[in-house]
């Protein structure tokens, strides 16, 4: 079955900063979408949406037609409407997959679903990042080199204020000595969530073939396996088990 993926991006940096537009001329969303199409081919149907679209491109109709939503945000978290966040949350609880990228850890949808501040340590000195696989048997890690070597990247470090994840798939180390839980999964309702930190707008990380492999694997993993519906209270008839 074809996976319907929607790549959402603020698209603020690319439209206001020439130096970022030179790195991502098609936008971060366009670059991520291209990587998914290259690696997944006919197995995926990829659409994109941005903050400037009507209702941010996150209408009820658009979300019902989405199996996996990828989310990149940074400087405009507060500009995402609460109604859009509510719609996304409901769809995740009903089974839609969600992949939150880099500074999307501070997005309204991620903090709402996780229930913590999702704060962390950071320093942007363009340091080398090594992304180590800690769960080599996990589907998201399939075919991924360990470590992934990212020559220049913003440092994210512990403490990362998140609940204990279902799985820790990757951990990163930086030239400054910090470590960070850079690839973790959660379940909320019927929905699978994956957070992956590499991908600051100032560096061409989303062109990295191994980062693209991680995202393609994550789309396959997060796609719902069955019917999408919200968990609900039920009152079944009593049955005598014999």
NORLINKA-V151332 format. One record per residue. PHI is phi in degrees with one decimal (* if undefined). PSI is psi in radians with two decimals (NA if undefined). Layout:
BEGIN
phi,psi
PHI,PSI
PHI,PSI
END
This chain:
BEGIN
phi,psi
*,2.39
-70.2,2.29
-86.2,2.25
-97.1,1.89
-107.9,2.45
-122.2,2.09
-98.1,2.01
-106.8,2.39
-146.2,2.45
-54.6,-0.76
61.1,0.59
-89.7,-0.86
-57.4,-0.77
-68.1,-0.43
-98.2,-0.13
-122.5,-0.24
-128.4,2.00
-61.6,-0.65
-66.0,-0.52
-78.5,-0.67
-62.2,-0.57
-67.0,-0.58
-75.1,-0.75
-124.4,1.29
-62.7,-0.44
-98.1,0.21
79.7,2.71
-59.0,-0.68
-63.5,-0.72
-65.2,-0.65
-67.6,-0.78
-63.6,-0.75
-60.9,-0.72
-62.8,-0.70
-63.2,-0.71
-64.6,-0.75
-64.2,-0.70
-63.0,-0.73
-89.0,-0.54
-103.3,-0.29
54.6,-2.27
-72.4,-0.12
-77.8,-0.14
-135.0,2.51
-116.1,2.01
-110.6,2.26
-120.9,2.84
-128.3,2.74
-151.2,2.71
-135.5,2.97
-57.3,-0.61
-77.0,-0.22
-68.1,2.70
-54.6,2.24
55.3,0.49
61.1,0.29
72.4,0.24
-116.0,0.86
-74.5,2.90
-56.1,-0.78
-63.1,-0.78
-63.6,-0.72
-72.3,-0.63
-64.9,-0.44
-93.3,0.28
-120.1,2.22
-89.0,-0.65
-137.8,2.22
-107.3,2.17
-103.0,2.34
-127.1,2.10
-121.2,2.16
-145.6,2.79
-152.4,-1.16
-106.9,0.06
-130.6,0.54
-55.3,-0.70
-72.2,-0.24
-89.3,-0.09
-80.5,2.19
-68.1,2.57
-63.6,-0.55
-64.2,-0.73
-64.7,-0.71
-63.2,-0.73
-60.7,-0.74
-63.9,-0.73
-64.8,-0.77
-58.3,-0.79
-61.6,-0.69
-70.2,-0.63
-63.7,-0.82
-60.9,-0.51
-82.8,-0.21
132.3,-0.13
-67.0,2.39
-76.4,2.62
-135.4,2.20
-116.7,2.01
-103.3,2.28
-116.4,2.40
45.9,-2.09
-74.1,0.08
-64.3,-0.11
-60.2,-0.43
-97.0,0.12
-66.5,2.70
-58.9,-0.71
-68.7,-0.69
-69.8,-0.81
-66.6,-0.58
-67.7,-0.77
-69.6,-0.60
-89.7,-0.46
77.6,0.30
-129.8,3.10
-72.6,-0.45
59.2,0.45
-76.7,2.85
-159.6,3.05
-92.2,2.59
-151.5,2.70
-158.7,2.25
-108.6,1.45
-112.7,0.21
63.6,0.74
-85.0,2.86
-72.1,2.42
-119.3,2.32
-110.3,2.13
-103.7,1.88
-96.0,2.39
-80.0,2.18
-107.3,-0.17
-134.3,1.33
-62.9,-0.35
-87.1,-0.04
-76.6,2.46
-56.6,-0.55
-68.7,-0.42
-91.3,-0.01
-62.3,2.17
73.4,0.20
-96.0,2.30
-67.3,2.58
-131.7,2.00
-88.4,2.78
-77.0,2.21
-101.0,2.02
-112.2,1.97
-63.2,-0.69
-140.0,2.28
-163.7,2.70
-68.6,2.42
-83.6,2.21
-112.6,2.34
-137.0,2.94
-75.7,2.59
-91.7,2.36
-100.6,1.99
-84.5,1.39
-128.5,2.76
-64.5,2.86
-58.4,2.17
-73.5,2.81
-64.1,-0.81
-137.5,2.43
-104.7,1.92
-92.8,-0.63
-135.8,2.62
-134.0,2.42
-109.0,2.58
-123.5,2.62
-125.1,2.80
-60.2,-0.46
-81.4,-0.03
101.8,-0.17
-75.8,2.76
-125.2,2.79
-154.8,2.41
-75.3,1.54
-88.8,-0.18
-144.1,1.82
-135.4,2.68
-120.8,2.70
-142.6,2.80
-122.1,2.27
-131.1,2.08
60.7,-2.18
-96.7,-0.01
-95.8,2.47
-95.2,2.33
-122.8,2.37
-127.9,2.23
-107.2,2.30
-135.8,2.11
-85.2,-0.58
-59.0,2.33
142.0,0.74
-69.8,2.57
-65.1,-0.35
-83.7,-0.06
-133.4,2.58
-81.3,0.83
-65.4,-0.59
-77.4,0.02
-93.3,-0.20
-65.2,2.18
-61.0,-0.57
-75.7,-0.61
-64.6,-0.73
-62.3,-0.66
-63.1,-0.75
-58.5,-0.82
-66.3,-0.68
-64.2,-0.76
-60.9,-0.71
-65.6,-0.63
-63.0,-0.77
-61.0,-0.77
-66.3,-0.70
-81.5,-0.27
-61.7,2.40
-64.5,2.48
-90.0,-0.34
-143.9,-2.70
-62.6,2.44
-91.1,2.07
-161.6,2.61
-69.8,2.45
-59.7,2.50
-141.9,2.77
-73.0,2.44
-133.1,2.79
-133.4,1.32
-70.9,2.72
-68.5,2.49
-66.6,2.43
-126.9,2.48
-90.4,2.07
-89.2,2.23
-125.4,NA
END
